[in-house]
């Protein structure tokens, strides 16, 4: 019951049961054998909320994520949201800054950003509202 009201995230433990459940909830694609090292974090204190995910996956899985969330290559918005993101070893802001950002927004307050590092086969997913 408490996981429904207060979903659990394990930012210090990759591939935990909680992180796999949150992956399914937020990323909404199947966890195939290429998906591993799933880290996630939530910050729901205050008036805004943000959720961070980092994981390894194949380009095929990345393409499914882009399609599922209707992401478009974002060439206009240079703000990666680093000011509201948190610092973790698994969240490499220096690398993210070099990657193509994909985004989706409801046009008002809800946003999703996604980056995929083809060389490292690593994805970064940031879901937030303001």
Secondary structure in CASP SS format (residue, H / E / C, confidence):
PFRMAT SS
TARGET T0000
AUTHOR 0000-0000-0000
METHOD secondary structure of the structure
MODEL  1
X C 1.00
X H 1.00
X H 1.00
X H 1.00
X H 1.00
X C 1.00
X C 1.00
X C 1.00
X C 1.00
X C 1.00
X C 1.00
X C 1.00
X C 1.00
X C 1.00
X C 1.00
X C 1.00
X H 1.00
X H 1.00
X H 1.00
X H 1.00
X H 1.00
X H 1.00
X H 1.00
X H 1.00
X H 1.00
X H 1.00
X C 1.00
X C 1.00
X C 1.00
X C 1.00
X C 1.00
X C 1.00
X C 1.00
X C 1.00
X C 1.00
X E 1.00
X E 1.00
X E 1.00
X E 1.00
X E 1.00
X E 1.00
X E 1.00
X E 1.00
X C 1.00
X C 1.00
X C 1.00
X C 1.00
X C 1.00
X E 1.00
X E 1.00
X E 1.00
X E 1.00
X E 1.00
X E 1.00
X E 1.00
X E 1.00
X C 1.00
X C 1.00
X H 1.00
X H 1.00
X H 1.00
X H 1.00
X H 1.00
X H 1.00
X H 1.00
X H 1.00
X H 1.00
X H 1.00
X C 1.00
X C 1.00
X C 1.00
X E 1.00
X E 1.00
X C 1.00
X C 1.00
X C 1.00
X C 1.00
X C 1.00
X C 1.00
X C 1.00
X C 1.00
X H 1.00
X H 1.00
X H 1.00
X C 1.00
X C 1.00
X C 1.00
X E 1.00
X C 1.00
X C 1.00
X E 1.00
X C 1.00
X H 1.00
X H 1.00
X H 1.00
X H 1.00
X C 1.00
X C 1.00
X C 1.00
X C 1.00
X E 1.00
X E 1.00
X E 1.00
X E 1.00
X E 1.00
X C 1.00
X C 1.00
X C 1.00
X C 1.00
X E 1.00
X E 1.00
X E 1.00
X E 1.00
X E 1.00
X E 1.00
X E 1.00
X E 1.00
X C 1.00
X C 1.00
X C 1.00
X C 1.00
X E 1.00
X E 1.00
X E 1.00
X E 1.00
X E 1.00
X E 1.00
X E 1.00
X E 1.00
X C 1.00
END
